[in-house]
Amino acid sequence: MSRMGDVLAGFHAAWEFESDSVLIRYERGIRTPKLFQALGERRVPLEALQGVTLTPGKRGTVVLRVEVRPGADPLLEAADGQLKENGDPYRLVLPAARETLAEYYADELRAQLTESGPAERFLVAAPSAPQSFKAYDAKASFDGTTVRFRWFWTGASSEKWKAGDQSFPVAELGGVEWRSPELFEGYLRLLRRDGAEQPAQADQDPAAVVFGLGYGPVHESLPFAASVLAAVRERGPVAAVVAAHRRRDPADIAERIRHLGELHQAGLVTDEEFSVKKAELLAEL
């Protein structure tokens, strides 16, 4: 591998190559994606990686990207493939003039990778607690052991008001389901470890908070979800619980697709948003 401490600087981030890891430090400039600023830096052990690519970018750039093993990073697990390309924390965009240098580091890094396939545990540290953010219907907070939802009277449904403010010890949770606020019907839902039935609609579920315009932005709600997910996983495997919650009632899915179609016809949802969300809903069957 390169000499310990070698640094490759790009737009929005710099990668420092060490003997057993890559330390990614994100800039805090106004043009840096807010998610990167919220993360600050990430140390990625080499055992968490399974590939490296170098591809042409846009407008005279090249993109160096590392591929993280499934299950190795709680942030990516919580994101579940919903991050946009420019929000991928494992992409380093560089001027095309640095392509030769980037290719050198890519080759050096590839030579050090020995693992592939799903990881048995998280290998990249989760964003640390405490975490908090404002959703449309609640203030969500996590102190490392308990998640709390405090409802807003201007946004919470009557079902949530009747249930009252909620507290969820990590010991009672089986996972976290995050739907990006950049997509239709974004929300964060806590999945119960005991597999108890939960309302399909997030705005009716006291174990969920819903997003909206300006509420639950990615750079706040995703680190929150990753932090909770990491705490849950520390208590043992819960994949079966999460999978059970992701299966939805076909009638509910059909109704949500119908409603999505109405919004699409009214011009409130773009063609791309409609296609993406419809595919997501069908995948939940």
N, C-alpha and C positions, 0 to 999 in steps of 0.2 A: 504494500500500500504506500501511498505518498507519505512524506515526512509528517509526523504528528504536528498539527497546527497549520497545515497548508489551508489556504482560504481561497474560495472561488466566489467572487461577488457578482451578483446580477441585479436585475431590477427588483426592488422590494425585499430582497433577502441576500444573505451571504451564507455559504455552506463551508463549514470547517471540518476537514477530514482528519479523523483521529484513528488510532489503531484498532478500535473496536466499535466505532460509532461515527455517525455524521451529526454534527451540531448545526442546526439551522437557526440562524438569528434573523428575525424579520425587522425591517425598518419601520419607523413610526411616522413616515412622511405622509402628507395629505393625500397622495395618490396611492398609497399602499392600502390594499383591501383591509377593511376593518377587522375581518376575522384574523388576519395575520397579526395585526397590531394587538388584538386581544390575546393571542397565543404567546406573543413575545419571543419565545424561542422553544425549540423542541430538540431533545437529544434522541436520536434514532439508532438503536443498536443494530449492528450489521446482521444479527440473527433475525431481525424483524423484516429484512428485505429479501426479495427474491428476483429482482430484475432491475435493469437500468436501460433507459432509452435516450437517444439524442436525435431530435427531429427538427426540421425547419419550422420556424415560427412565422409570425406576421410582421410585415414591415421591417425587414432586415434584421431579424432576430433568430436565435436558435433556442430550443427548449430542452433542458436536461431534466429528466424525471426519474425518480426511483419508484419502483413498484413495491408496495408494502404487502406482506403476506396477509391473507384473510385472517381476521381474528387477532391481529397483533396490535392494532391501534384502536382504542376506545372511541376516538373522535370519528374515524372512518366507519366504525361499526355503527355508531349512532346516526351518522349521516346517511348510511344505507344507499350510497350511490347518488345522492341528490345534490351534491356540490357541483356548481358550475365550473367550467374549465379554469376560469380566472380566479376561482376560489380554492383550487387544489393546493394544499400546503406543501405538496411534494413535487411541485414544478418550479424550476429555476429558469427564468427567462434571461437570456444574455444577448448582447450585440453579436451579430454574425461574425464580426471580426475576431471574436474569442472562440470560434468554433473549434479550432485546433486544440486549444487549451482544454475546452470542455470535453472533447473527445478523449484526450489523455486521461482526465479524471474519470470519465465513464469507464474506460478500459481498466484502469487501476481498481476501481470499485467493483466491477464485475468479477475480477479475479479473486476477490475476497469473499464473495457470496457463496455460501455452502448450503443454505437452507431453502426450502420451497414448500408450497402447500400450506394449509391452515395451521395456525399456531394454536397450541393448547391453552395459552393464557395471554393476557395483554403484555406486550413487551415494551411498548411506548407509554410513558407516564401520561395519565389523564390530567386535564386542567384541574388544579387543586381547588378544594373548597376553602372558604365559603364562596358560593355562587348565587347570583340572583338576577332576575330580569322582570320586566313588566309585560305581561300578556294583555290581550284585549279585555279579559274578564277577571284577571287576578294578578297579584304580586306573588311570584314564585321565589322561594329561597331554599337553599340547601347548605347545611352547616357541616356536612361530612357524615352525619349519622341519621338525619331526619330531613325529609322534604316537606315543606309547608306551602299551602296555597291560601292566600288571604283574598277573598272575593271583592271585586269592585261593584258597587251597586249599579253603576252605569253600564256594565257589560255582562255580568253574570246572569245566567238563566235562573228561572224560578226554582228549578230542581237543585241547582247548586246553592242558592240561598237557603232553601229548606234544609239541605244537608249541613250547612254551616262551614266555617273555615276548616281546612283539612290538614292533618299531620300524618305523614307516612314514614315510620321507621324503616331504614334500609332492610332490616331483617324480614319485613313483610312484603318486600318487592321482588318480582321475578325478572324485571327488565324495564326498558324504556322504549317508547315508540315516538320518533320525531318525524314530523312532516314539515318540510321547509316552508317558512313564511313567504318565500318567493313563488310558491305554487298555490293553487286553489285549495282552500280549506286547510291551512297549516295549523298544526297543533303539537303539543307535547303531552303524551299520555304515559302514566305510570302503570305498569302491568303487575298484577298481584301474583305473589309467589304461589299462593294456593290455587291459582287458576280459576278463581271465582268469576262468574259472568259479569261483564261490564257493558254499559250501553254502547251501541255502535257509534252513535253520534258524539263527538268530543264535547259539544256544547251542552250535552245532557249528562256527562260523566263527571262526578266530583273528583275523580282521579286524573282529570285532564284539564289543561288550560288551552284556550284557542288563541291563535294569532290574528292579526289584522294589520291594516296599513299603519306602519310605524310601531307596531307592537310585536315583541318577540323576535327581533332581528336575528339573523343567522349568527352574528358575532357574539351575541349574548345567549341565545337559547341553545345553540349547538354545544358550546363548551359546558353549559349547565347539564345537558343531556349526557355528555360523555363522562362528566364527573360522577353523576349518579350511577350510570351504567357500570363504571369501574368499581364503585363501592359495592354494587350488587354482586358483580362477578366474583369479588373477593370472598364471598360467602359460599361459592360453589356453583357448578353448572346449572343453568336454568334454561337451556335452549328449548326444551320441550314446552316449557311454560310460555315462552315468547311465541313459539310457532303456533300454539293453540290459540292465543289471543289474536294472531294475525288472520286467522280464518274468519270470514264474515258471513252473515246471513245473505244468501243470494238475492232475496227480495230487497234487502237493504241496499245492496250494491246496485241493483237495477234502478231503484228509486234515486240513488245519488247520481247515477249516470244520466237519468232522465233530467234531473235538475241541472246538471252540468250542461246538458244539451240546450236547455232553455237559456242559460246564461250565454252560451256560445252564439245562439241565434240572435240574442239581444245585443251582441257586440261587446259584452262585458268580459269575455274570455277570448283570447286570441286562438287561432288555429293550432299553434304549437302548444299552448297551455292546455287546450282541450284534448289533444292527442296524448300528451304526457300524463295528464290526470286520469283519463279514461284507461290507459294502460296500467296505471298504478291500481286503480279500483279493480280491474279484471284480475290482476295478480293476487289480490287478497282473497279470491274465491278458493 
